[in-house]
C-alpha cells in the first residue's frame, strides 16, 4: 500500500475519452498556481501547510492545553467553513463512542451550526453546572447562527463561572481587523486567532479555524499539517487524476458525484467535502452536485437508487487501508445464522468484500466508479486528504469555468431572512417580501 492517497479510475472511465482533458487540467493547474484566475485573492490556502511555522503551532497547542486543563466541555461555535473542517477531523479521529466515555480530556461540542432552539436548549442543559470554554469562530464576525449561539453561551458562562473565568476561556477566531467579533474580542480581552484574509471559510481547516478545536480534542495537529505538506509538495498527479476524471464524467452526463465511504468515522469528512465542492463549483447554473452515502448502511436505503435509478451519477469511493483494531468473527457450533463460512475472518475483510462487490455492482449498473485510497485514518492521512481535495477542487473549478473561491449564492436566503426578521436597514426588502407573501 502506498504511503499516500491514490486515485484509481479503473472503473470510471471505460469508453470515456478522459485524456483529452489533460491539457485543460494542466492549464487549470497553471491558472491556480500562477494566481491568474478569478478569485485569486483567495489563494492563501495553496501554500498554507508549508507556511505554518513552529510559533503558530506552539501558540495553538498552548491555548488548547489551557482549555483542556480548565474545561469539561469546549463549545466550538461556527457554521459552514467555520465548523465543518474541525467537525470532520475530530469525528474521523475520535473513538466512535467518545461522547459516552471518559477519555480524560474535555468533550468538544458544536453550536452555531444551526438555529435549532431545542438543540441549543439541550446543549445548555448539558453544560449547566460544568466548567466550559468557548471557541467562537467567524470570519465575518456577523453570521447569524454563530452570533445567536455565542450570545447565549457567553452570557451563560459569565453568569455560571464569572467574568474572569469567561474572559480566560473564550477564544475568538476571526478576521484580523474587521467585524463585530473582532471588536467584541478586543473589548472583552479574549485571546484571538486570525483567519487570513486570503483563505475562504471552506479552505480554512488548516488555519486556527480547524487546528484549535482539533488540538483541544487531543489530536496531533503537527501530523495533520505534515500530511497536508506531503500533498502540497508531491500530490499533483493524484490531484490531476481526480480533476480530470470528474470533469470527464460530468461532460459525459454524470451530473451527480456521490462520495461513498465504508468507514463510519468518515461521515463528516464527506459533509466537509460537500461544502468544499458544492460552494466552489455550483455556479452559473453549472457544477457537479456533491452527495454522500455511508456504506454499507445506506446500501439498505439509497443502494436501490444508486444501482437502478436515473443514470446521472458517478461514485467516488473513499477506501481506507487499515482499521485501527481487529475483531475476528467467531465460529458457532449451531451456525443458525449461517455465518461459519466467514468465521476466523476479521470484520474488515467482510467490509472490504462488500466494498469491492458494491463497486462492481454499481459499475455494472451504469455508475462509473472512482476509487480514492488512504492507508489508514490517522492525522497524517487526513491531512493529506484535506489538501488533496482542496487543490483538486481549485483545479476542477477552473476546468469547469467557474470562480471556485466565491459563494454569491449563499446570500439569497440571508436577504429574505433579514427582511422577514425586520432587521434594521432591510425595510424596503421587508415591505417587498410582505407584499409577496400576501399575493
Ligand atoms: O465557506 C464559506 O465561506 C462559508 O461557508 C462560511 O464559512 C460560513 O458562512 C461562515 O462564515 P463566517 O466564518 O463569516 O461566520
Boltz pocket constraint, residues with backbone or C-beta under 6 A from the ligand:
constraints:
  - pocket:
      binder: B
      contacts: [[A, 79], [A, 80], [A, 81], [A, 82], [A, 137], [A, 138], [A, 139], [A, 140], [A, 141], [A, 142], [A, 143], [A, 146], [A, 200], [A, 201], [A, 202], [A, 203], [A, 279], [A, 407]]
      max_distance: 6.0
